[in-house]
Amino acid sequence: MDRSFLLIQERTHHDYIEKAQTADFETAIHYSRYGKFQALLLAVCGTIYATCAISSTTLSFVLPSAKCDFNLSSVDKGKLSAMPLIGMIFGCSLWGSIADSQGRKVAIMLSLLVDFLAALISSFAQTFSFFLICRFFNGFGIIGATSIIFSYLGEFASKKHRDVMLGRLEVFWNVGVILLPGVAWVLLNRTTLDSFIDHGNFSPWRIFVLVCSIPSLISLVMLYFLPETPKFLISKGQYEKAKLVFQKVFTFNTGFPSYAYPVMTLEGEYENNNNSEGLGTKVPLREKICVKITSIVSETQVLFTQPYLKYLSVTCFADFGLMASYYTLIMWFPEIFDRFNQFEVTHPNSTASVCSVSNGRADALEVFFPEPCNPSIDNRVFLDTIIIGLSCVPTSVSLSFFMKKFGKKAVLIIGLVMSGLSTLSLNWVQSSTETLVLSCVFEALTSILEAVIFCFIVDLFPTNLRAIALAVTASSGRIGAIFGNVVFGLLIDWQCFVPIYLFGSLLIASGTLCLVLPQTDKYMVIQ
């Protein structure tokens, strides 16, 4: 008989219950059932992920609104868009270390707290430099919640339900992207601006930034009442705490008392405890550090051997090209639509391309032709941005279907090439309506593709290399986003067509390069 899995049937007033004398994580989570707790968990994690979307894209409406208070040029706007992304690069490794050592819940709560405080303080910033510093810490904080929330949610689900739950989480990002322009519409329209005109330096965009910080605080409070993931507790040898979590999940899902939970002990508990006692002698800090460094170096060396080096190069390049385009344009779309609106007001019944409404608008010209600064945003800009957000819903909902039907490789390649073609086409549109249509196509495709790249990494890399491969790829994407925002800010007023052709070419090149990746749907790696 299998020593690690002995089933005992026990009669209760509810029904027969199978008790697993010893069980591993998958068995334990199976017996805790799937139901109301997972629905509550998805709601909380979804709220956190929507908060991440709001925090990551808040600046898209601050750019056209705060230009008067800070006297922003297009170059300044590019710097401002890039600053949270720089913070994300610095924050990635820290939050990952905290999540691995202190727990997923602790790391997410701390990251949300940093994001909330940074946003709160930034709403009172009186200088552009201080505002930049605050937005750096916004990115530094929110990247923790953005990346770790997938681990937190996934570690409460069995393999059978994990993909479905994580797929549903993607929908909440779009909820945040749709809600943000709605809030901006209320606070940054011309009527609201006129009502605040006599309130000194506390402009409506500051209230907007302040309001956008509140979801982080709400998410933090909601997460406080949920437990740490049992998988993390097991990995740290805290088996009793893990069993208490399983019992709570079981009781919440079934209504049965906690003592009716089928699992009596967790697999390897006594064996690992003995090992811990045997290793209870103090290890010098220097030796611990040396062992850790040696482990990291050995794993990194394996990562840079074939075929993993080839796969990592492709995923890094693909995410660099994707994020250089996606994060740049999602931050600049409100600004572009605002410029289109101003052009159509001053040139009724005229046609123009994206670059036509931008070229020659460099702020240096205002020295010779000064115009009053108008911080308000036209209502149509908000409506267009909401439409773009809604366009992402069908693709995010149907992503798992398309990956199952056609395979991840086909979805990734077709998505990258089509989004690249839609980006190139921005040079040829002649109205704001045509720009909106192309923007919807672009946003609907690019918003799901990073998730597909991450799915590829999970399939292509063995367990001990997946985390570092994900971190390196995600960092490449953020570097691409910084590159895109800086280049777009530098060239939008003078050579607008250059970044558009650059982004389109990067996307198409990324899609073409992904042809070398294997078809992973039946691809197995050595664990």
C-alpha positions in Angstrom: 0.0 0.0 0.0 1.2 3.5 -0.8 2.5 5.0 2.5 1.9 8.6 1.4 -1.7 8.2 0.4 -3.9 6.1 2.7 -7.7 6.7 2.4 -10.0 6.0 5.4 -13.8 6.3 5.0 -15.4 8.0 8.0 -19.2 8.2 8.7 -20.5 11.7 9.7 -23.9 13.2 9.9 -23.3 14.7 6.4 -22.1 11.7 4.4 -19.2 9.4 4.1 -15.9 11.4 4.0 -12.7 10.0 2.6 -9.8 10.9 4.9 -6.4 11.1 3.4 -4.0 10.1 6.2 -1.2 11.8 4.3 -1.5 14.1 1.2 0.5 16.3 -1.0 -0.6 19.8 -2.1 -2.7 18.7 -5.1 -4.5 16.1 -3.0 -5.1 18.6 -0.2 -6.4 21.3 -2.4 -8.7 18.8 -4.2 -10.3 17.8 -0.9 -10.8 21.4 0.2 -13.2 21.6 -2.8 -13.6 24.2 -5.5 -16.4 26.8 -5.0 -17.3 29.9 -3.1 -13.9 30.5 -1.7 -12.3 30.5 -5.1 -15.0 32.9 -6.4 -14.3 35.3 -3.5 -10.6 34.9 -4.1 -11.0 35.7 -7.8 -13.0 38.8 -6.9 -10.3 40.1 -4.5 -7.4 39.2 -6.9 -9.4 40.7 -9.8 -9.8 43.9 -7.8 -6.1 44.0 -7.2 -5.3 43.4 -10.9 -7.8 46.1 -12.0 -6.0 48.4 -9.5 -2.7 47.5 -11.2 -4.2 48.6 -14.5 -5.5 51.8 -13.1 -2.2 52.7 -11.5 -0.1 51.7 -14.5 -2.2 53.9 -16.9 -3.1 56.9 -14.7 -0.5 59.1 -16.4 -2.2 58.7 -19.8 -4.8 61.3 -18.7 -2.4 63.3 -16.5 -0.2 64.1 -19.5 -2.6 66.4 -21.3 -4.0 67.8 -18.0 -0.9 68.6 -16.0 0.9 70.3 -18.9 -0.1 73.7 -17.7 0.9 73.3 -14.0 4.3 71.9 -14.9 4.8 73.6 -18.3 5.4 70.2 -19.9 7.0 69.8 -23.3 6.5 66.6 -25.3 10.0 65.5 -24.1 8.9 66.0 -20.5 5.8 63.9 -21.2 8.0 61.1 -22.5 10.2 61.3 -19.4 7.1 61.2 -17.2 5.6 58.2 -19.0 9.0 56.3 -18.7 9.6 57.0 -15.0 7.1 54.4 -13.6 8.6 51.9 -15.9 12.1 52.5 -14.6 10.6 52.0 -11.1 9.2 48.7 -12.2 12.6 47.4 -13.3 14.1 48.2 -9.9 11.1 46.8 -8.1 10.8 43.4 -9.8 13.7 41.7 -8.0 12.9 43.2 -4.6 9.2 42.1 -4.6 10.1 38.7 -5.9 12.6 38.2 -3.1 10.1 39.3 -0.5 7.4 37.0 -2.0 9.8 34.1 -1.8 11.0 34.8 1.7 8.1 36.4 3.5 5.1 35.3 1.5 3.0 36.3 -1.4 0.4 38.1 0.7 3.0 40.2 2.5 4.7 41.2 -0.7 1.4 42.2 -2.4 0.2 44.2 0.6 3.5 46.1 0.9 3.6 46.8 -2.8 0.1 48.2 -2.7 1.0 50.3 0.3 4.0 51.8 -1.5 1.8 52.5 -4.6 -0.9 54.2 -2.5 1.5 56.4 -0.6 3.4 57.4 -3.7 0.2 58.3 -5.5 -1.1 60.2 -2.5 2.0 62.3 -2.1 2.3 62.9 -5.9 -1.1 64.5 -6.0 0.4 67.3 -3.8 3.7 67.6 -5.7 4.4 71.3 -6.6 7.4 70.7 -8.8 7.9 68.4 -11.9 11.0 66.8 -10.4 9.3 65.8 -7.2 6.3 64.5 -9.2 8.7 62.4 -11.3 10.2 60.9 -8.1 6.8 60.0 -6.8 5.8 58.3 -10.1 9.0 56.3 -10.0 7.8 54.8 -6.7 4.4 54.2 -8.1 6.0 51.9 -10.7 8.3 50.5 -8.1 5.4 49.6 -5.9 2.7 48.4 -8.3 4.9 46.0 -10.2 5.0 43.8 -7.1 1.2 43.3 -7.1 1.1 43.1 -10.9 3.5 40.2 -11.0 2.8 38.3 -7.8 -1.0 38.3 -7.9 -0.8 35.5 -10.5 1.2 33.3 -8.1 -1.1 34.2 -5.2 -4.2 33.2 -7.1 -2.7 30.1 -8.8 -1.5 28.7 -5.5 -5.0 28.3 -4.2 -6.1 26.3 -7.2 -5.5 22.7 -8.4 -4.0 22.0 -11.8 -7.5 21.3 -13.1 -8.8 24.8 -12.4 -5.6 26.9 -12.4 -5.6 27.9 -16.1 -9.3 28.9 -16.0 -8.9 31.1 -12.9 -5.8 32.8 -14.3 -7.5 33.3 -17.6 -10.4 35.0 -15.9 -8.0 37.3 -14.0 -7.0 38.8 -17.4 -10.5 40.2 -17.8 -10.1 42.4 -14.7 -7.2 44.3 -16.3 -9.6 45.5 -19.0 -12.1 46.5 -16.3 -9.5 48.8 -14.9 -8.6 50.2 -18.3 -12.3 50.9 -19.0 -13.0 52.4 -15.5 -10.0 54.8 -15.7 -11.3 57.1 -18.5 -14.7 57.1 -16.8 -13.2 58.5 -13.7 -11.1 60.9 -15.8 -14.3 62.0 -17.7 -15.9 63.1 -14.4 -12.9 64.9 -13.0 -11.0 66.3 -16.0 -13.7 67.7 -18.3 -14.1 71.4 -18.9 -17.1 71.8 -16.5 -15.2 70.4 -13.6 -12.1 72.4 -14.5 -14.1 75.7 -14.4 -15.5 74.8 -11.0 -12.0 74.4 -9.6 -10.5 77.5 -11.3 -10.3 79.5 -8.0 -8.9 76.7 -5.9 -5.2 77.6 -6.2 -2.7 74.9 -7.2 -4.9 71.9 -6.4 -6.1 71.3 -9.9 -8.6 68.6 -11.0 -5.8 66.4 -12.3 -4.4 66.3 -8.7 -7.8 65.1 -7.5 -7.8 62.5 -10.3 -4.4 61.2 -9.2 -5.7 61.2 -5.5 -8.8 59.3 -6.5 -6.8 56.8 -8.5 -4.7 56.0 -5.4 -7.8 54.8 -3.4 -8.2 51.4 -5.2 -4.7 50.5 -3.9 -5.8 51.1 -0.3 -9.1 49.2 -0.8 -7.3 46.3 -2.4 -4.8 46.2 0.5 -7.6 46.1 3.1 -9.5 43.3 1.1 -6.3 41.2 0.9 -5.7 41.6 4.6 -8.6 39.3 5.4 -7.4 36.5 3.1 -4.8 33.9 4.2 -1.3 33.2 2.9 -1.2 30.6 0.1 -1.0 27.1 1.4 1.6 26.2 -1.3 4.0 28.9 0.1 3.5 27.7 3.7 4.2 24.1 2.6 7.4 25.3 0.8 8.5 26.8 4.1 7.7 23.8 6.2 4.8 25.4 8.0 2.5 22.4 7.5 0.1 23.1 10.4 -0.5 26.6 9.1 -1.0 25.3 5.6 -3.5 22.7 7.0 -5.5 25.4 8.8 -5.8 27.3 5.5 -7.0 24.2 3.7 -9.6 23.7 6.5 -10.8 27.2 6.2 -11.2 26.8 2.4 -13.0 23.5 3.0 -15.4 25.0 5.5 -16.1 28.0 3.3 -16.8 25.9 0.3 -18.8 23.1 1.9 -20.3 24.5 5.1 -18.9 21.5 7.0 -16.9 22.1 10.2 -13.1 22.2 9.9 -12.7 18.9 11.7 -14.5 17.2 8.8 -11.7 18.2 6.4 -10.4 14.9 4.9 -6.7 15.5 5.1 -5.0 14.6 8.4 -1.4 15.4 7.6 0.5 16.8 4.7 3.0 14.8 2.7 6.6 14.8 4.0 5.7 16.7 7.2 7.5 14.5 9.7 10.4 13.7 7.3 11.0 17.4 6.6 10.7 18.3 10.2 13.4 15.8 11.1 15.6 17.2 8.4 15.1 20.6 9.8 16.1 19.5 13.3 19.1 17.8 11.8 20.1 21.0 10.1 19.4 23.1 13.1 23.0 24.0 13.6 23.8 27.7 12.9 25.2 28.4 9.5 27.4 31.4 9.1 25.9 34.3 7.1 28.8 34.3 4.7 28.3 30.7 4.0 24.6 31.2 3.4 25.4 34.0 0.9 28.0 31.9 -0.9 25.6 29.0 -1.3 22.9 31.3 -2.6 25.2 33.0 -5.1 26.5 29.6 -6.2 23.0 28.3 -6.8 22.0 31.4 -8.8 25.2 31.3 -10.9 24.7 27.6 -11.7 21.1 28.1 -12.7 22.0 31.1 -14.8 24.8 29.1 -16.6 22.2 26.5 -17.6 19.9 29.3 -18.9 22.6 30.4 -21.3 23.1 27.0 -22.8 21.2 25.7 -25.9 18.3 25.5 -26.5 17.4 27.8 -23.6 19.5 30.7 -24.8 17.8 30.7 -28.1 14.3 30.6 -26.5 15.2 33.3 -24.0 16.6 35.6 -26.8 13.4 35.2 -28.8 11.0 35.8 -25.8 13.1 38.8 -24.7 13.1 40.4 -28.2 9.4 39.7 -28.6 8.5 41.3 -25.3 10.8 44.2 -25.9 9.1 45.0 -29.2 5.6 44.3 -27.8 6.0 46.5 -24.7 7.8 49.3 -26.7 4.7 49.6 -28.8 1.9 48.7 -26.3 2.9 50.8 -23.3 3.9 53.8 -25.4 0.7 54.0 -27.4 -1.6 53.2 -24.5 0.0 56.1 -22.6 -0.1 58.5 -25.6 -3.5 57.7 -27.1 -5.4 60.3 -25.0 -2.8 62.9 -26.0 -3.2 61.9 -29.7 -7.0 62.1 -29.6 -6.8 65.4 -27.8 -4.6 66.8 -30.6 -7.0 65.4 -33.2 -9.9 67.1 -31.4 -8.1 70.5 -31.3 -7.2 70.2 -35.0 -10.8 69.4 -36.0 -12.1 72.3 -34.0 -9.7 74.7 -35.7 -9.9 73.0 -39.1 -13.5 71.8 -39.6 -14.2 69.5 -42.5 -10.4 68.9 -43.0 -8.6 65.6 -43.0 -5.3 64.9 -41.3 -3.1 62.0 -40.2 -1.8 61.3 -36.8 1.5 63.0 -37.7 -0.2 65.9 -39.4 -1.9 67.0 -36.2 1.4 66.6 -34.3 4.2 67.9 -36.5 5.3 71.4 -35.9 3.7 71.5 -32.4 7.0 71.7 -30.6 6.7 73.8 -27.5 9.6 76.0 -28.5 7.3 77.6 -31.1 5.1 78.9 -28.3 7.9 81.4 -27.4 7.1 83.2 -30.6 3.4 82.4 -30.9 2.2 82.2 -27.3 -1.2 80.6 -26.7 -3.1 80.3 -23.5 -2.6 76.8 -21.9 -5.8 74.8 -21.8 -5.6 71.8 -19.4 -9.1 70.5 -20.1 -9.7 67.4 -22.2 -12.6 67.2 -24.6 -15.4 64.7 -23.8 -14.8 62.8 -27.0 -11.3 61.9 -25.9 -12.7 60.0 -22.8 -15.3 58.3 -25.0 -12.7 57.2 -27.5 -10.5 55.8 -24.7 -13.4 53.8 -23.2 -14.1 52.3 -26.6 -10.5 51.2 -26.9 -10.8 49.6 -23.5 -14.0 47.8 -24.5 -12.3 46.5 -27.7 -10.0 44.4 -25.5 -12.8 42.4 -23.8 -13.6 40.0 -26.7 -10.0 39.0 -27.2 -9.2 38.6 -23.4 -12.3 36.5 -23.0 -11.7 34.3 -26.0 -7.9 34.0 -25.6 -7.9 30.5 -24.0 -10.3 29.3 -26.7 -8.0 30.5 -29.5 -4.9 29.1 -27.9 -6.6 25.7 -27.5 -8.0 25.8 -31.1 -5.0 27.1 -33.0 -2.1 26.8 -30.6 -0.1 29.4 -28.7 2.5 29.8 -31.4 -0.1 30.7 -34.1 -1.9 33.2 -31.8 1.4 34.9 -30.9 2.8 35.2 -34.4 -0.5 36.3 -36.0 -1.2 38.7 -33.2 2.2 40.4 -33.4 2.2 40.7 -37.2 -1.4 42.1 -37.3 -0.7 44.5 -34.5 2.4 45.6 -36.3 0.4 46.2 -39.5 -2.2 48.2 -37.6 0.6 50.4 -36.1 2.1 51.1 -39.5 -1.3 52.0 -40.8 -1.5 54.9 -38.4 0.7 56.8 -40.8 -2.0 56.6 -43.5 -5.3 57.3 -41.7 -6.9 60.6 -42.4 -9.4 61.2 -39.6 -9.8 60.6 -35.9 -12.4 57.9 -36.6 -10.0 55.9 -38.7 -7.4 56.3 -36.0 -9.8 55.1 -33.4 -10.6 51.9 -35.4 -6.9 51.1 -35.8 -6.3 51.9 -32.1 -9.0 49.4 -31.1 -7.4 46.7 -33.3 -4.0 47.4 -31.9 -5.1 47.5 -28.3 -7.3 44.3 -28.6 -4.3 42.3 -30.0 -1.4 43.7 -28.0 -3.2 43.6 -24.6 -3.2 39.7 -24.6 0.1 38.9 -26.2 2.4 39.3 -23.2 0.3 36.6 -21.4 0.9 34.3 -24.4 4.7 35.0 -24.3 4.6 34.1 -20.5 2.7 30.9 -21.3 5.4 30.0 -23.8 8.1 30.4 -21.1 6.2 28.1 -18.8 6.2 25.5 -21.5 9.7 25.9 -22.8 11.7 26.2 -19.5 12.1 23.6 -16.8 10.8 24.4 -13.3 14.1 25.6 -11.9 14.6 28.1 -14.8 11.1 29.4 -15.2 11.2 32.2 -12.6 14.4 33.7 -13.8 13.4 33.3 -17.5 10.1 35.2 -16.7 12.0 37.9 -14.8 14.5 38.4 -17.6 11.8 38.5 -20.2 9.6 40.9 -18.2 12.6 43.2 -17.6 13.3 43.3 -21.3 9.7 44.3 -21.9 9.9 47.2 -19.4 13.2 48.4 -21.0 11.3 48.4 -24.3 8.5 50.4 -22.8 11.0 53.0 -21.5 12.7 53.1 -24.9 9.4 53.6 -26.6 8.1 56.4 -24.4 11.4 58.3 -24.6 11.6 58.0 -28.4 8.0 58.9 -28.9 8.2 61.9 -26.7 11.3 63.1 -28.5 10.0 62.7 -32.0 6.2 63.2 -31.9 6.4 66.9 -32.6 9.1 66.7 -35.3 9.3 63.3 -37.0 6.2 61.5 -35.8 6.4 58.9 -38.6 9.7 57.6 -37.3 8.5 56.0 -34.0 5.3 54.7 -35.7 7.4 52.9 -38.4 9.8 51.8 -35.7 7.1 50.3 -33.5 5.3 48.6 -36.4 8.6 47.1 -37.6 9.5 45.8 -34.2 6.2 44.1 -33.8 6.4 42.4 -37.2 10.1 41.4 -36.6 9.0 39.9 -33.2 6.3 37.9 -34.9 8.7 36.7 -37.6 11.3 35.7 -35.0 8.8 33.7 -33.1 8.7 31.2 -36.0 11.8 29.6 -34.6 9.9 28.7 -31.4 8.7 25.1 -31.1 5.0 24.2 -31.1 4.6 24.0 -27.3 1.1 22.6 -27.0 2.7 19.1 -27.1 6.1 20.1 -26.0 7.5 18.5 -22.9 10.5 19.7 -20.9 12.6 17.6 -18.4 11.5 18.6 -15.0 
